[in-house]
Amino acid sequence: GFATMAQQKIGNRSYSIVVRPVPGTMDFDLGAVPWGVALFGLAMTLLLTRYLVVSRQKQEQIETAVVERTAELSRANESNARLEEEILERTRVEAELRTAKDEAEVASRAKSEFLAMVSHELRTPLNAVIGFSEILTNEMFGPVGDERYMGYAADIRSSGLHLLSLINDILDLSKVEANSFELTEEELDVPALVDETLHLVEAKANAGEIRLKSELRPDLPILYADERAFKQVILNLLSNAVKFTPPGGRVSVSADVNDEGEFIIMIIDTGIGIAEEDQEKVLKPFTQADSSLARRYEGTGLGLPLTKSLMELHGGRLELESQPQKGTTVHAVFPRSRVIKKRIAAE
């Protein structure tokens, strides 16, 4: 039958409109032609409007996406700029820290070398002073005569020994700080070494009317450590305990192995004690809990810091438990790896 078809391309799509008569109706009304044209125009208008609306929506979506992406890129650029600034700042700080570390190491080595040189130069004449004072005290070359001279000689020897001990502490501490203190490790008989050390402080304890007591069991395990450093640890702790314990007080030393297998030396005194806020302070070199104590008790504040350092060289630690006017308990804790089971003597 009669049909009319029109094609129109809109955008990337082609549209076809077909107009044909209804089957069964053969009458052709020329008056319907304008209506067909109108309908065709309306359809084309609707299609074009739809296309424009869709195109506009897509354009808006694209513009929105572009704006959002631009904002993201802007934020990313700002973040990158901040990150670059942080990297530059961190690099600068790290460089300053490395420089400061190098300078500190150089200063530490210079200090240690200076202390070692000074200590050596002081010990040489000091040993002569101590030696000659012992000769006078023992009257090795004949009677000194006046008793006062004997007392002077004894004072010279005592002061010389005290100064020598101080120099040795300074030298040892400088070696520890410079990582040049070498341990000579061997199997140690703890009760025997502690007894030897107790004899060194007995005279001072007796002069201060302080009871000194050893509570060591004979079946203690063997300890693998540096003998000189071990005796220095015990001597420093006992000397401190005796120094800060008033007349009539007590100082005791004991040892045991805890549940973790660590070897613990315990030194307990009934002295003046240390306030909790000062306990960290006394472990720093040349420091005492109270400046007034430096005037009342002789000492430089090197004993506990050196003891702490020597314990750390052995992989151990130093622990303080103290209350003012009630006394102090010090634990020198050696790690399990340094404990050797007591050998049973062959029958």
Secondary structure, DSSP 8 states (H G I E B T S, - for coil): ---EEEEEEETTEEEEEEE---TT-----GGGHHHHHHHHHHHHHHHHHHHHHHHHHHHHHHHHHHHHHHHHHHHHHHHHHHHHHHHHHHHHHHHHHHHHHHHHHHHHHHHHHHHHHHHHHHHHHHHHHHHHHHHHHHTTTS---SHHHHHHHHHHHHHHHHHHHHHHHHHHHHHHHTT-----EEEE-HHHHHHHHHHHHHHHHHHTT-EEEE---TT--EEEEEHHHHHHHHHHHHHHHHHTS-TT-EEEEEEEE-TT--EEEEEEE-SS---GGGTTGGGSTT--SSHHHHHHS---S-HHHHHHHHHHHTT-EEEEEEETTTEEEEEEEE-GGGEE-------
